[in-house]
Amino acid sequence: MAQRDSIRDLAQKVGQTAVVRGWVYHRRTAGKLCFLEVRDGSGVVQAVVKKGAVPDAQFEAADKVRLESSVAVTGTVRADPRAAGGVELSVSDLQVVSACVADFPVGKKEHGIGFLMEERHLYLRSRRPWATLRVRAEVERALREWLDAAGYTAVDAPIFTPSAAEGTANLFRVDYFGEPAFLSQTGQLYMEAAAQSLGKVYCFGPTFRAEKSKTRRHLTEFWMLEPEIAFGDLDEVMSVMESVVSHAVSRVLERCRPELEALGRDVAALERVKPPFPRVSYDDALEMLKGTPAEIPWGEDFGAPQEDAVSAKFDRPILVHRFPTKIKAFYMKPDPARPEVVLGCDCVAPDGYGELIGGGERASDLAYLEHKIAEENLPKAAYEWYLDLRRYGACPSAGFGLGLERTVSWICGLDHAREAAAFPRTLHRVYP
């Protein structure tokens, strides 16, 4: 197996010979010295090619190699506090693995969003998406890490479903061998079934919403983490919400400092993200909005103006609970002490990033669910399996859905959720 050293580990190899295999990120020449910045996915290192230290053909290749050509560079690791990562490479051998056939189309100059989305497969190599995707991977790892340690079992939910979970207006309908089916909006209903087998479960996978929305928070395909707790209640699920979010932020701060620096993220704001998160009832939130442009009457759902106005009063995510029953999904459990509101909660991020999580307690009463399905004109036959969960051993349960791209957007300080996906799917984009 060919030797390959990770750029991120070079600081531990000062004085040793290393082989870096990667791509030419930047190049400049000064007389008898050629400076190549080489990236390998873990970081960037400056490789110094000196005329006479390598064969003339290799020096000429270093001087002319196009950006993003793939190379294999061998050299001695030398400490240099001025360099990224604190080291650079004194090159003794340079091999061009594959030279670019033309100048790389994504340059350091400003490009429009449309161009960068069209060239997304190439733009991923740039520093900003590189840093974002590394943070995203760490967030995914941290979310699973917390749940696994807390005794949750991962269960994969299907992507093809026979029915809607959160309204029929935003479904992608597909032909399933001559029968209608839909791309999943959520794995929640299936997690409720799995929880009655395994107690505490979660799924983590792609979900789809056919909303014709162009806001910075929306994608048509996104990943969602959905834990479900048999015998859980609203207080427990709010505690889990703040725990998984704060754990993910902590892990990113611990393991992704270079990436946050590359993104220009204010880490001081992230360091304040620790439990407990402020708990704000829907009623109290409306009081906070009185007299502001975001004021709404009781019974209306929150939109971006309301989320932004309320969250701006706090320095960390907040938990807004007990929304009006009529604006929430059919499966949400009404508060027994006040049936006009549900035992539900949204986790709202500060700085205008909006709802990261929505969840709460599930209705366990069979008659109530049958009434809600009829009231919302949903096809009862498609939900018979879900109603069976109430016919056979129904128990209180609670859970939530965390939108991964929104969470990553907030942690990274991105301008749009599309930046948090490697290949985003939006209202008018399904390429590449």
N, C-alpha and C positions, 0 to 999 in steps of 0.2 A: 504494500500500500504506500503510495507516494507521501512523503513527509508534508505536513501542512500545519503551521503554527497559527493560532488565533491572534489577531492584532490586539484584542482585549487583554491577552495574557503576556504580551511582550515585556511589560514592566518587570516581570519576574524572571526575565531571561537576559538581563543586561550582561554584556561581555560574552554571550553565547551566540552561536550561529543559528539563524532561524530562516525558515522558508515560508513566505507569505504568498498565497494564491488568491488573486482577486482581480479588481478592475481599476483602471487608471481614472482617478477622480479629477485630478488637476495636474498640470505640467508647466514647468518653466525652466529656462536654461540661462545660465550665467557663465559665459566663458567655457571653462573646462568642467563645469559642474552642471548636471541636469537633476532637477528636483521633481520627483514624481510623488504625488499623493495617491496612495493605493488604499482602496477599501475592500473589505472582505465580508461585510455583513455584520461583523462584531464591532468594527470601528474603522478609523482611518489612521495611517501612519505615513510619515514622509520617508521616502526612499531616496537616498543621495547616491547618484551614479557619477563617479569621477572618471574622467578620461585617463586611461592608462591603468586603472584598477580593474577594468573589464576589457574584453576584446573590442577593437574599434567598431566592429559591426554591431555589437550590443549597445555601445554608446550612441551610435547613429540611430539605432532602433528606438532608444529611450528618447532621443531628441525629436523624433518624428512620429512616435506612436500617437494615434488618435485617442481622444478621451473615450472612456468606456470600453476600450480594448481590454481583453482579459490577459493577464500576465502571471508569471511565476517569478518571484524575486527572492534571491538568496543573499543574505548579508549578516553582518555582525550588529547585534542590538547595542545601541549606544545611548546612554542617559543624556537627555537634553530637556531641562525644565521649561524651555520656551515652546517645546513641541507638544502637540495634542497627545495626551497619554503619558507625557514625560519622557518619551523615547523617540529615536529615529533609527533608520536602518542604513548602514554603510554597505552598499551593494557590491557583491563579488560576482554575481551572475544574474543575468536578466533574460528571460525567455518570454517572447510574445506568444501566448497560446492561441489567440484568435484576434486578428486586427479588425477593427471596424471598417466596413466597406465605404463609408462616407462619414462626414462630420455628424456627431450625435445631435439629433434634432432638438433635444431639451437642453438648453444652455442656461447660463447663470443670469441671463437677461430676464426681464419680466415677461411672463406669458399670460394670456387670458385663461380664465377658468375652462372655457370650452375646449381650448387646445390641450390643456393639461388633462382633462377628462378623456379626450380622444386618444391621447398618448399615455394613458394611465399605466400601461404595461411597461413603459420606459421611465415615466416620471417616478415610479416606485423607487428608483435607484437614488433619487435626490435625498438630501439630508432630512427634510421635513417629513416626508412619508416614511422614510426609514425609521426615524425616531418614534413616530406615532405608532407604527406597527409593532415595534419592540415594546412600547408601553402597553398596547392592546394585549399582546401575548402575556405580559406580566399580570395584567388585570384578570385575564381569564384564569391564569394559574392560581392567583390568590383567591379568587372566588371559589374555585373548586377546593382549594386547600382548606379554607375555613369550613366549608360544608362537610367535606370528607372527615375532617378532624372532629366535627360535632356529631358524627354518627349518621349522616344522611347517605342514602344510596342513590347513585346515578342511574336513571332510567331513561332510555331514549324514547321520545314521543314520535309518532308518525307525522310525516309531512302531508300526505293525502288524508283528508278528513271528509266525512259525509255531511257535516253540518257546521254552522257558525258557532263561535263561542262569544263573540262580542259584537253582534249585529251583522246583518247580511249585506250592508251597503258597501263594505270595503273588502269583499272577497274576490280572489282570483279563481274563476271557475275553469275547470279543465274537463276534458273528455276522458273518462276512465273506462275503457273498453265498452263504449256505448252508453255508459251511465254517467250522470253528473257527479263530480267530486270537486273539492276545493283545496287550494293550498292553505296550509295551517296558519291561522292567526295567532295561535297560542297552543302550547302543550298542556295547559292547566287542567282541563277536564280529564285528560289521561293521567295526569299526576294525582288527581284525587282518587282515581281507581287504584293506582300503584301504592298510594299511601295507606289504603286499607289492607294492603298485603305486607308492606315493608315499614310502615310507621312514619318515617321521615325520608322523603325522596326529593330529587331534583332532576330536571332535564335542562340541557343547555344546547340550543341549536337554532337553526334558521327559522324565522317566521315571516309572514308575508301580509302586507296590508295594501289594498288597492285604493288608498286614499289619494285623491288628486290634489295633493298638497305640495307647495313649493317652498315651505319654510325651511330655515336652517336646521331644524330639529328632525325632519322627516326623511325616511328612506322607504322604498317599497319592499325591500328585503333587508332584514336586520336580524341580529342574533339576540336571543333572550334567555336569561337565566331564570328558571321557575322552580323554586322550592315549594314543597307542600308538606304540612305537618298534621298528621292525624291527632285529634283531640287538642289542636292548637287554638289559640284565641288571638284577638287583636293586639293585646299587650305583648304577647310572645312574638308575634310576627313583626311588630314594630322594633322590638329589640334585635331580631335577626337582621332586619333591614339596616339598622345603623351599624351593626357589628360587621356585616360583610362589606359594606361600603368603606368604613373606616379601615378595615383590614387591607382592602385592596389599595387604598391610598397609601397606607403605611408601607406596604411592600414596594410600591412604585418609588416612594421616596428613598427606600433602602437600596433598591437594586437598579434604578433607572435614572440616577442623577445626570449622567452625561446626555441622555435623551431629553430630559426636561430642560437642560441648559440649551441644547440645540433648538428646542422649540420656544425658548424665551419665556418659559412658564415661571410665574411668581411662586416659588416653593413655600414662602412664608404663609400664603393663603392655604396651601394644602396641609401644612403642619398644624393648622387649627382644626382640621377635620378629625375630631375625636368624640366618642360618645360621652354623655348622652346628647342626642340631637334635640333641639327645641321641638316640643309637641304643641301644635296650634290647631284648635278645632276650626271647622268650616265657619262656624258662627263668629269666632274671634277674628278669623281672617277677614270676614266681611266688615267687622268693626274697624280693622286697620285700614281698609280701603275707602272708608267713608270720606267724602270730600276730595278724593283724588280722581284723576281721569280714568282709573281702573275700577271705580266703584260699579258694582252690579247688584241687582235685587236678589233676595234670598231665593234659591231654587235654580239659579243659573250655574252652569259649570264654569270652572276656571279655564281661561285661555292664557296665552303667553303674557298679556298685560297684567293679569291678576297674579300669576305665579311670580313674575319678575318683581312686582311691587311689594309683595309680602316677603319674599326671600331676601330682598335687599336690606331688610331690617336685621338680618342675622349674618354671622361670619362663617357659617357652616350649613350643610343641608338641614332642612326642616322636615318634620312629619306633619302633614295636614290631614286631619282625620274627621270622620263622620260627615261625609257629603250627603246631600239629599238623595233619597232612594230613587227618585224618578230619573235621575241622570246617570245612574250606574247600571252595570250589567245585571241580567236577570238572576244570576246565581249568588249575588251579594246578600248577606244576611242583614235584615233590618235590626236595629238596636231594640231589644225588647222593651227598654224603658222609654223609647222614643221612636216609633216605627217609621217616622218620616225621614229618618237618616239611617245610613247603613254603617255597619262596623267595618269600615274600609279606611284606607290610608294611602296617600301619595307622598313619596319622598321627593322633595323639590330641591334642586341644587341652587346655590347662589350664582351671582354674576350673569344672570340671564340664560342659564342653560336648561331651565325648566324641569319637568317631571322626569326623574330617573327611574322611579319604581311606582307601580300601582298594585295594590293588593288588599287583603283583609280576610275576614271570616266568610265562609261559604254557608249558604242556606242548606240546612240538613232536613228540613221538613218537606216530605213528599208532596203534600197537598199544595203548599205554597209554591213550590217549583212548577207543578202542573199548572197552577193559576198564572204564573208569570210567563210560561211558555205560550199559553193561550192568549194572554194579554198582548204579548209582543208579536203574535201571529207567526210563531216559529213552527216548523214542521215537527210535530211531536214524535213521529215515527223515528226520525233521525236521532232523537235524544233518549230513546227507550233504554239504551245501555247505561246512560248517565243517570236516569231515574232509578235504574236497578240498584245503584249504589245507596239510594235512600230506602229501597225496599228490603235490602238484606244487610243488616248491621250498620245502619247509618250512625255516624258519629260527628261531633263537631270537628271542623277542620279549618285550617287557615293557610294562606300562602301568598305569594306575590310574583310579579314578573319584573325583572330588571333589564332595561334596554342597554345592551353592551355599547353600541356606538355612541349613544348619548352620554353614558358614563365616561367613556374614553375621551369624548370631545371636551367634557368639563375638566377632567383631570389634566388633559394636555393644553387646555385653553385654546381650542380650535375654533375657527370661524363657522364651520358647517359640519354636520354629522357625516357628510360624504367623505370628509378627510379621514374619518376613523375606520373606514372600510377599505380593504385592498382594492376591490373592484365594485364600487358602489352602484346600486340600482336605484334610480330616481324616476320621476314622472316621465321624463323624455329620454332616458338613457338605459340601454341594455347592452352597450358595446364599450370596451372589449369584454 
